[in-house]
Amino acid sequence: MVDSAGTRVLPLELDRRYPVIVRGQGVWVEDADGRRYLDAMSGGSMAATLGHGRTDIIEAARAQADRLSYVHNERLTNPAQERLARELVEVAPEGFTRARFVASGSDANEMAVQLARSYHVERGEADRWQVISPAQAYHGPTMETLALTGRPGLQGPFGPYLPHHLHIPPSTWRFDPTGQAALDALDEALEEAGPGTVSAFFCEPISAAALPAYTPPPRFWEGLAERRERHGFLVLFDEVVTGVGRTGRWFAGAGTECAPDIIATAKGLGAGYVAIGALLVREHVYEAVARGSRHFTLGHTWDGSPLACAVGLAVLDAMRSEDLVERVRDRGARLLKELDAALGGIPMVREVRGHGYLLGVSFVDPRDSDSLLPRELRVGARIDEAAFERGLIVLSTQPTRDGYAGDQTLFAPPFTTTDDELAEMVSRFADTVRHVAEGVDRELAAHPATTGAER
Ligand SMILES: Cc1ncc(COP(=O)(O)O)c(C=O)c1O
């Protein structure tokens, strides 16, 4: 374990002790003391979708680096970038015809906002710039992506730097089970902005860390599509996590009642072997640039690099040759049932959700099965600690202070996890949650005055 006194790294949390992971093989990682952990979070961030130590991907990277590791895409292109763009649009939802490569999810999200704005300017609607998005979301740590979430708790001291965007509450069971309240909020936001100034609606089709595995009800998506038709904004999907197979489809956006105009994706495209993201563009958006200035030029040094794109190609190869999208779709449906059954009868567990291998568990106060748990109980953090003691890596969050969600855990294994390994992950996780729930019950009984957070 490394703590802030024993490192020259500027850690994310100075009071946290960080385990040192020295190697990984398949869905197992090993720390410096030789302890092994089942990685039910695909490398912690859901990026390592194919597990660790894949020789096919390492070999593809090595072969590309031997030939040509790097050239910049501003004045040069390379075969790996060209082929990856072709292969990615082949698996993208219908109508997507172009791809631009970037180096991270935040880059892809920022570029999606820039492209939406460019689309309107190219078409002579320069007043359109505002972006409306759900408040309970995570889109990255850069200024624009932080602004795209409506969570002051996450934005911290950076508020003064963030552009002002309009937000709507999530239509979860707590706030809006039908999706109508979110649509009403969207109408209000459109009214407040003036619909002619709105460039885009920006969201995750299925949430990752902010509301694990949650997607709004169909009514919301239908209403969003109607409003796009009426008001002329674009719909942008953050598929940084959900893209490239995570939810049992190549892209989760293909499963909603509202087809997006631009998709931003990242993590699974590099599968944890390189930093790569992509913007996928529907033909009509591309056409606006093609008929207009014919320029969409901003980018980063590593965008479209041969090395990163060669890994992206090897990832797509593996996904296709091992039928991993189908595996995640079919096995994910059973995994959800298994997780749900294993957590059955624990009053603190309010909901077990899932799409493919993106599963989420939300916890509530067991005294009324409804309120968010008191923050001081640190249930999310205790789940992660107890899981780690049991040799399991999961990721929990506690965004209570923003009021839209409480303690919740993400469970997102690599697509290559075997049935036995999935069973072991579920069993260790159920043991973890039972252990923490017992402690929480005891503490609430000993201190009945502990108050629940806001409903
Ligand atoms: C849904 C979502 N969008 C965007 C991002 C930001 O991606 P990156 O960390 O690659 O910039 C993340 C990262 O966790 C994410 O989960």
PDBQT file of the ligand as one rigid body, heavy atoms in Angstrom, charges set to zero:
ROOT
HETATM    1  C1  LIG A 501     -19.635   8.143 -18.964  1.00  0.00    +0.000 C 
HETATM    2  C2  LIG A 501     -18.273   8.748 -19.005  1.00  0.00    +0.000 A 
HETATM    3  N1  LIG A 501     -18.042   9.781 -19.824  1.00  0.00    +0.000 NA
HETATM    4  C3  LIG A 501     -16.829  10.353 -19.910  1.00  0.00    +0.000 A 
HETATM    5  C4  LIG A 501     -15.771   9.915 -19.141  1.00  0.00    +0.000 A 
HETATM    6  C5  LIG A 501     -14.433  10.583 -19.259  1.00  0.00    +0.000 C 
HETATM    7  O1  LIG A 501     -13.559   9.767 -19.968  1.00  0.00    +0.000 OA
HETATM    8  P1  LIG A 501     -11.982   9.967 -19.814  1.00  0.00    +0.000 P 
HETATM    9  O2  LIG A 501     -11.662   9.678 -18.388  1.00  0.00    +0.000 OA
HETATM   10  O3  LIG A 501     -11.386   8.989 -20.777  1.00  0.00    +0.000 OA
HETATM   11  O4  LIG A 501     -11.675  11.380 -20.185  1.00  0.00    +0.000 OA
HETATM   12  C6  LIG A 501     -15.965   8.837 -18.277  1.00  0.00    +0.000 A 
HETATM   13  C7  LIG A 501     -14.853   8.348 -17.441  1.00  0.00    +0.000 C 
HETATM   14  O5  LIG A 501     -15.015   7.635 -16.501  1.00  0.00    +0.000 OA
HETATM   15  C8  LIG A 501     -17.251   8.243 -18.197  1.00  0.00    +0.000 A 
HETATM   16  O6  LIG A 501     -17.485   7.233 -17.361  1.00  0.00    +0.000 OA
ENDROOT
TORSDOF 0
